[in-house]
Amino acid sequence: MNLRILAVVRKEYRHILRDPGTLGALIFFPLFLLAIFGWAISLDVEDVPLIVRDLDMTNESRALASAFFASGRFLRAESDGDQGHALDLGTAAAVLEVPRGFAASVASGETAAVQVLVDGSDMTRAATIIGYIEGIVLRFGSERLSLDAARAGASPPASIDARPRVLFNQELRSINFLIPGLVALILVISSVVSTCLAIVREKELGSMEQLVVSPLRPAELIVGKTLPYATIGFVSATLVLGTSALLFGVIVKGSILELALMTVLFIFACLGLGILISTVTPSQQLAFMLSVMLTLLPTFLLSGFVFPVRNMPPAVQVFAYLFPTKYYLEILKALLLKGAGIETYWPQAAALLLYGLSAGLIATLRFSRSKGR
């Protein structure tokens, strides 16, 4: 690192240290988000109040009801006889009705149907409950068929020999799903928004003109301005990963070195985007609004953090590929949850590299034009 870049880096660190509020927000806000996402916000559905209406009253029907409550997902809810009213009041979230002849159908090898009513006022919760119910019923049917077949000395029918298995997140803990998105969100805040605002602040204070007419080259000015925020972002992400491992048991299953390299690559892409936004915005207010629209909102809505990209309309999916967070989130899931190697996510890594080079080149050219004026 040459002396001119070092001078800009020292200047930027002094600005940061003179504003302890901003520094504290960049360091401690990620830990606050981790606590919120880890304890307060959860996508898991636990203790689902379930009403069982057993019209068969046999050992088989009782065993099916017991399988629900033994799963740890459901609690027995009482009803005055009107299951629909219980769903309206919210005292029950689902009703399982076992029809007459259920045990006879199981014994004869026929399809034994059960009816389930689920409160659909909360779509996400209802979809999760339906998934729980389907998994328990399928597992119960497979176990009973296997037991009966073992007694008869035959194999169960292949068409029903289904055994669901969850990979990479066996306990279906939402914190495992949220941590990658939280890391990406923190890096976006520290790399894009903070860098963009820092550069635009120089414009508003009039000090940017002094930097532009100095002997600094545009690339040196960009490196010097962005390196402190890149360092803070990397430290914040490390704190979140370390704290999540200590508090929630979310450990990195893949290579730590690969994770560090991919994080640096993502920070590089974010910094390029932040600088590019700063070159087209004259005020901090406009810079903040534009950076939020182009980074924070896509991180929540279009990266796969909250909503799966594959479930979006094709036109929206194309739009999602215009933001670097989507690529980094896929890399994080591969490294954190799957323990996969670079052979599985190299296209995303290449996309991040291309994104960073393109944004950085455009930003450097715009700075060069500013210096020439």
N, C-alpha and C positions, 0 to 999 in steps of 0.2 A: 504494500500500500504506500503510494507516494505521499509526500508531505502536504500537498494541496487537498487530497481527499481526507487525510487525517485531520486537517484543520477544520473542514466542514463537519466531520463527524464530531469533533470536540465541541464545536459551536452548537450542534443540534442536541448533544447530550446536556449542555448547559441550559438550553431552553427547556428541556424535559425536567431537569432537576429543579429549575426555578418554579416549576408548576407542579407541586407535590400532589395536588388533587388529580390531575391527569395521570401522573405516574401511578398513583394508588389505584385509580380506576383500571388502568391497563394491567396491573399485577393482580389485584384482589377481585376485580369484577369477574374474571373467569372462574375463580373459586366459588364466588357467590352463585354463578350460573350452574356450576357443578352441583352445589348443594340443592338448588331449586330443582334441577332436572333429576337428581338422584333420589330425593326424598319427597318433594312436593308434586312433581309432575311424573305420572306413570301411565304407560299404555297398557299395563297389565289389568285384568279384570279378576278380582278376587272376591271370595265370599258372596257368590251369586245366590240370592234367595230363590229357591226352586220348590215348586209345588209338584208333588207326585200324585197323580190320580191313577190308582191301580185298580183296574176293572177285572183283572184276571185273578188276583189274589192267590198266586201259586209261588212255589219256591223260586221258579225262574224269574218271575216278575219282581219278587222281592230282591233277588240277587242283582238284577239290573238296577234297581233303585239304590241298592247299597253301593254299587260301583260308582255312581255319581257322587255320593257323599264321601266315599273313601278317596276320591281323587284330590280332595283338598280345595277344589274350585267352587263347590256348591255348599250351601247351607239349607237345611230343611225349613221351609216356610209353611205356616199353617194357613188354612183357608176356611171360610165359613160356608163353602160349597159353591161360591160364585168365583171361578178362577179369573174370568174377565175383569171382575171388579177389583181383584187383588192386583192385577196388572195395571189397572187404571190408577189405583192408589199408590203404586210403587212398592207395596209390601212384598211383591214377588216380581222377579225379572223374567222368569220362564216357568212354563208348566209342561210337565212330562206326563202324557197319558198313555198308559199301557192297556191295549184293548183286550177284550175277552178272547181266549183262544191263543194267546201269545205263547204259552208253554207248549201247547200242542203243535203249533207251527214250527217251533224250534226243534221239537223232538222228531218231527216228520221230515226235517230238512228243507222245509219250505221257507220262503221269505217272510220273516216276522216283522211287520211294520209297527212303528210307534209314532204317535203324533206329538209334536212339540210346538208350543206357543211361546213366542219370544217378544218382549217389549221392544218395539222398533223405534221408540222416540229418540234414542241415541244410536245412530246408525253404526258408529264404530264399535260401541259396546255390544250391540246386537250381533254384529258379524263375528266378534270374538267369541261370544257365548255359543253361537251356532257352531263355530269351529270346535269348541270344547265338547259340545254335545255329540257331534258327528264322530269325533275321535274316540270318545268313551263308548258309544254304541258299537262302533266298528271293532274296537279292541275287545269288548265284551263278547260280541258274536264270534270273533276269531278264537277266543279262549274257550268258549263253550263247545264250538265245533271241534277244536283240537282235542278237548277232553273226551267228547263222545266218540270221536274217531279212534282215539287211543284205546278206549275200552273195547271197541269193536274190532281192533286190529287192522284198521284201514287208514288211509290218508284223507284228510279233509278235502272237500272240493277246492280245486285250484282257484275257482272264480271268487271265492270268499276268503281265501287265505291271504288277507291283506294285513300287514303289520306296519302301521305308520311309524315313522322315525324322523325326529327333528335333528337336522345337522347344524353344527356351529353355534347354536344357542339352545341347547337341549331343554333348559328350564323356561324358555320363552321369557326371559327377563328383559323388560323394556330398557333398563339402563344400558345393557349391552348394545342395544340398537341406537340409543341416544348419544352415547359418548362420541362416536365418530363424527356425528353432525355437530356436536358441541365444540369439538376441537376445530373443525372447519370454520364454525361461526366465530370463534375467538380469533383465529388467524385472519379472517376477513376484516374484523373490527380493527385489529392492531396494524394490519398491513395496508389495507385499502383506505379505510375511513380516516385513520390517524395520519397516514402519510399525505393523503389528499388535503386534509385540513391544515397540516403543517406547512405545506408548500403555498397554499392559497393565503395563509396568514402572512407569509413573507411578502406576498403581493400587496395585501391591504396595508401593511406597515411601511411599504416602500423600500424594504431592504432587498427585495429580489432584484431590483435594477442594479444595485451595487454588486450583487453576486454575478449577474449576467455580464457586466462590463469588466469583471475581474479576470485575471489570467486563467481562471478555471475553465477547463473544457466542459461541454455539456454532459458528457458521460461521467466525468469526475464529480460534477455538481450533483448529478442524480444518485450516484453511489454514496456520496457523503450524506445526502439528505435522507436516504432510505435505510442505510445500514443500521442506525440506532433502533428504528421501529421494527426492522426485521429481527434484530436481537431480542427485543422485548416480546415480540410475537412468539418466537421460538421458546423463550423461557416460560411464557404463559402456557403454551401447549404442553410443555414438559411438566409443569406443575399440575395441570389437569390430569394428564395420564398417570402421573405418580400418585396423586390423591385418589383417583378413581380405583387404582390398584389396591391402595391401603384401605379405603372405606367400603368399596363395593366389590372387590375381588375381580375387577375387569383388567386382565393382564394382556399384554401384547403377545399373541401366539406366534407371530412371524418374526422376521429379523429386525432387531432394533436399529441396526445400521441402515437397512433399506428404508425403514420408517423415517429416520432422520433425513436421509437423502431426498425422499419424496416430499417431506415437509419443507425442506429448503427449496425444492423445485416449485412447490405450490406458493410459498412466500414470494419467490421470484416472479411468478405469474401475477400474484396479487399486487405486488409493488408496481409492476409495469402498468397494470390497470389503474391503480391509484394515481400514478404520475400522469397518465394519459387524461384522466378526468380533471386533474388540476390544471392542465394546459388549456382547457376549454371553458373553465369557470372563473369568473372574475371576483366572486365573493365566497366567504365561508358558508353562508346560508345555502347558496345554490350548490356549492360543492358537496355539502352534507346531504342535501336532498337527492342529488344525482348519484352519489355514492351509495346511499341507502337503496335507491331504486335499482341500481345495477349490481348490487352485491348482497345486501342483507335479505331483501325480499326474494331474489332468486335462490339464496341459500335455504330459506325456509320452504319455498313453494316449488322450485324447479330442479332441485339437486337430488331428490330422493330422500332427503332428510326426514320429512314428514309423510309425503305422498309418493308412492312408487311412480317413477317416470314412465314405466311400461303401461300403466293404466291411463295415461293422459292421451288426448287426441294427437294424431301424428304431427299436426302443425305445431302444437305446443312442445312436443318432444324435440322437434328441430330447434325451436327457440331455446330449449334447455341446454343444448349442446354448445351454445354460445358463451357459457359461463364456466370458469375453471373449477368452481366448487363441485360440480357433478363428477368430474374426473377424479378429483382428490378424494371425494367421499367413497367412490368405488375402490380406490386404492386402500383407504383406511379400513374398509370392511374386509378386504382381502387379507390385510396384514393383522388387524386386531382380532377378528372373529374366526377367520379360516386358517390363518397361519400359512397362507399361500406365498409362493415365490414370485419373482418379477416376471416369470414366463406367463403368468396369468393376467398381469395388469400392465404390461409394457405398452399397449396402445394408449392407455390413459396417461402414462408417464410421458410418452412422446407428444401427446396432445398438450399436456401442461408445458412442456419445453417449448413447443411451437407457439403456444399462447404467450408465454413470457417473452420470447424473442421478438415476436411481432409487436406486442404492446410496448416493450422497451425501446425498440427501434423507432416506432412512430413518435413516442414521447421525446426521444433524443433529437429527432429531426425537428420537432416543434420547438424544443429549446434552442436548437441551433439557429432557427429562423428568428426567434426572439432575440438572440444575441447579435444577429446580424442587423437588426433594426436600430 
